[in-house]
Amino acid sequence: MARAASITRNTKETQIALTVNLDGGESKVRTGIGFFDHMLTAFAFYGGLGLTVEARGDLEVDGHHTVEDVGICLGLAMREALGDRKGIRRFASAYIPMDEALCFAALDFSNRPFLVFDAEMPQPMIGTYDACLTEEFMRAFAVNSGLTLHMKALYGKNGHHITEALFKALGVAVRDAVQIVGDGVTSTKGVL
């Protein structure tokens, strides 16, 4: 059974078509924000995911609506692709260094969404990407996928490196957490 899902979201601010496959595949991302495309591509690569994103947003305003709405769509697609979550490892974590930066992600596909985000961004902009949007993306992704997500930049001086390490840490942890390791639900309650 394919663990994949497609989501379409059309608002007055954004038009998004997104597909995720938990078991791999092609990665093709176009959001109109170069650095964000780079981050989503890195996330998919290190997550072992197939990911296609076609997004058009009101970039003449700024990138906020596009980044947040892609996070919403990715979260919804992840939730659908996980189905009843039977057999998944559920928990995972990863430390990722990138040059002078070291970042951490710990997560639980618990169906109880929560985000703890502790990552100061030394520079406000990374190309045309507003560095504060990383937290907005992570919140939208966590809430809509039913993910408890803790992220921390332990240290770093370069916003590009910090952000990239966070997205890669998320990918590595997601890859581990969605692996099928059994046939039951990984919960003492019997349900997630």
KOLMIBA-691042 format. One record per residue (C-alpha): residue number from 1; residue in one letter; x, y, z. Coordinates in Angstrom, 3 decimals, padded with zeros to 6 digits. Layout:
<pts>
   i aa       px       py       pz
 NUM  A        X        Y        Z
...
</pts>
This chain:
<pts>
   i aa       px       py       pz
   1  M  000.000  000.000  000.000
   2  A  001.424  003.363 -001.023
   3  R  002.080  005.756  001.825
   4  A  001.467  008.877 -000.226
   5  A -000.956  011.770 -000.368
   6  S -001.706  014.837 -002.465
   7  I -003.112  018.115 -001.201
   8  T -004.381  021.134 -003.132
   9  R -005.012  024.437 -001.372
  10  N -006.320  027.552 -003.113
  11  T -006.844  030.811 -001.256
  12  K -006.800  034.477 -002.221
  13  E -003.142  034.503 -001.130
  14  T -001.746  031.178 -002.381
  15  Q -002.346  028.326 -004.807
  16  I -000.549  025.138 -003.797
  17  A -000.408  021.586 -005.166
  18  L  001.719  019.225 -003.078
  19  T  002.372  015.479 -003.081
  20  V  004.400  013.534 -000.526
  21  N  005.462  009.890 -000.639
  22  L  006.874  008.526  002.630
  23  D  008.681  005.740  000.785
  24  G  010.680  007.928 -001.598
  25  G  010.505  009.242 -005.113
  26  E  011.203  012.369 -007.102
  27  S  011.699  015.741 -005.448
  28  K  010.583  018.793 -007.413
  29  V  009.910  022.043 -005.559
  30  R  008.905  025.442 -006.940
  31  T  007.595  028.078 -004.545
  32  G  009.058  031.261 -006.017
  33  I  011.383  031.602 -003.001
  34  G  014.766  030.155 -003.936
  35  F  016.097  029.533 -000.444
  36  F  012.820  027.921  000.671
  37  D  012.953  025.602 -002.367
  38  H  016.483  024.645 -001.292
  39  M  015.288  023.900  002.269
  40  L  012.317  021.785  001.164
  41  T  014.537  019.859 -001.249
  42  A  017.058  019.186  001.549
  43  F  014.240  018.127  003.903
  44  A  012.888  015.666  001.308
  45  F  016.337  014.288  000.480
  46  Y  017.335  013.636  004.092
  47  G  013.811  012.447  004.889
  48  G  013.919  009.860  002.106
  49  L  010.683  011.360  000.800
  50  G  009.201  011.900 -002.599
  51  L  008.039  015.522 -002.620
  52  T  006.536  017.701 -005.318
  53  V  005.475  021.255 -004.542
  54  E  004.056  023.776 -006.979
  55  A  003.195  026.988 -005.143
  56  R  002.216  030.455 -006.273
  57  G  001.775  033.094 -003.622
  58  D  001.517  036.812 -003.053
  59  L  005.284  037.303 -002.995
  60  E  004.781  040.984 -003.820
  61  V  003.629  041.230 -000.163
  62  D  006.280  038.891  001.281
  63  G  006.920  035.172  001.649
  64  H  004.869  034.592  004.782
  65  H  001.668  033.244  003.211
  66  T  003.549  030.993  000.805
  67  V  005.842  029.483  003.452
  68  E  003.086  028.968  006.028
  69  D  000.610  027.525  003.522
  70  V  003.200  025.088  002.156
  71  G  003.742  024.001  005.780
  72  I -000.015  023.482  006.176
  73  C -000.205  021.423  002.968
  74  L  002.868  019.345  003.811
  75  G  001.447  018.633  007.259
  76  L -001.948  017.600  005.880
  77  A -000.298  015.366  003.269
  78  M  001.939  013.786  005.907
  79  R -001.083  013.111  008.147
  80  E -002.964  011.452  005.291
  81  A  000.058  009.418  004.121
  82  L  000.630  008.099  007.662
  83  G -002.950  006.780  007.835
  84  D -003.598  005.008  011.144
  85  R  000.156  005.144  011.915
  86  K  000.307  001.389  012.540
  87  G  003.820  000.012  012.629
  88  I  005.727  003.311  012.498
  89  R  008.649  003.857  014.840
  90  R  006.907  007.112  015.879
  91  F  009.771  008.791  017.812
  92  A  013.073  010.055  016.412
  93  S  015.700  012.743  016.843
  94  A  018.747  014.088  015.031
  95  Y  021.657  016.450  015.624
  96  I  022.918  018.076  012.418
  97  P  026.048  020.232  012.172
  98  M  026.549  022.688  009.356
  99  D  029.857  024.498  009.535
 100  E  029.749  026.574  012.755
 101  A  026.095  025.752  013.495
 102  L  024.704  022.766  015.385
 103  C  020.962  022.082  015.430
 104  F  018.695  019.466  016.946
 105  A  015.226  018.093  016.189
 106  A  013.249  015.628  018.303
 107  L  009.801  014.520  017.240
 108  D  006.886  012.252  017.957
 109  F  004.126  011.449  015.454
 110  S  001.782  011.331  018.447
 111  N -001.278  012.966  016.871
 112  R -000.844  015.617  019.592
 113  P  000.567  018.628  017.730
 114  F  002.989  020.887  019.546
 115  L  006.025  022.971  018.604
 116  V  008.911  024.104  020.756
 117  F  011.246  026.222  018.612
 118  D  014.412  027.715  020.066
 119  A  016.571  029.064  017.264
 120  E  017.715  032.663  017.146
 121  M  018.451  033.904  013.642
 122  P  021.504  036.195  013.509
 123  Q  020.477  037.710  010.148
 124  P  016.875  038.681  009.389
 125  M  017.022  037.734  005.690
 126  I  018.560  034.822  003.775
 127  G  018.332  035.913  000.157
 128  T  014.648  036.781 -000.281
 129  Y  013.644  034.453  002.584
 130  D  012.678  036.041  005.898
 131  A  014.511  033.958  008.523
 132  C  011.625  034.207  011.014
 133  L  009.477  032.163  008.592
 134  T  011.282  028.956  009.558
 135  E  009.371  028.906  012.836
 136  E  006.091  029.631  011.005
 137  F  006.713  026.740  008.613
 138  M  007.591  024.334  011.423
 139  R  004.471  025.304  013.391
 140  A  002.170  024.848  010.384
 141  F  003.793  021.501  009.565
 142  A  003.617  020.198  013.152
 143  V  000.030  021.280  013.793
 144  N -001.324  019.892  010.530
 145  S  000.560  016.580  010.622
 146  G -000.203  015.836  014.286
 147  L  003.455  016.081  015.233
 148  T  005.081  016.969  018.529
 149  L  008.244  018.756  017.390
 150  H  011.097  020.227  019.412
 151  M  013.823  022.144  017.567
 152  K  016.872  023.929  018.895
 153  A  019.874  025.708  017.452
 154  L  022.539  024.966  020.034
 155  Y  024.818  027.552  018.447
 156  G  025.642  029.209  015.149
 157  K  026.465  032.584  013.625
 158  N  025.086  032.231  010.120
 159  G  021.320  032.199  009.548
 160  H  021.685  030.149  006.357
 161  H  023.616  027.432  008.184
 162  I  021.245  027.390  011.165
 163  T  018.136  027.167  008.988
 164  E  019.590  024.483  006.748
 165  A  020.693  022.400  009.734
 166  L  017.158  022.665  011.181
 167  F  015.513  021.473  007.947
 168  K  018.031  018.628  007.577
 169  A  017.542  017.587  011.214
 170  L  013.794  017.513  010.604
 171  G  014.297  015.354  007.506
 172  V  016.591  012.848  009.222
 173  A  014.227  012.532  012.195
 174  V  011.135  012.164  009.977
 175  R  012.881  009.434  007.973
 176  D  013.544  007.441  011.141
 177  A  010.133  008.068  012.719
 178  V  008.020  006.958  009.750
 179  Q  009.888  003.678  009.238
 180  I  007.706  000.613  009.590
 181  V  009.131 -001.414  012.490
 182  G  006.109 -003.491  013.509
 183  D  002.472 -004.155  012.785
 184  G  000.752 -002.504  015.739
 185  V  000.391  001.062  016.937
 186  T  003.410  002.243  018.918
 187  S  001.422  003.365  021.949
 188  T  000.413  001.871  025.294
 189  K -003.066  003.304  024.550
 190  G -003.329  001.255  021.359
 191  V -004.136  004.308  019.247
 192  L -002.412  007.477  018.063
</pts>
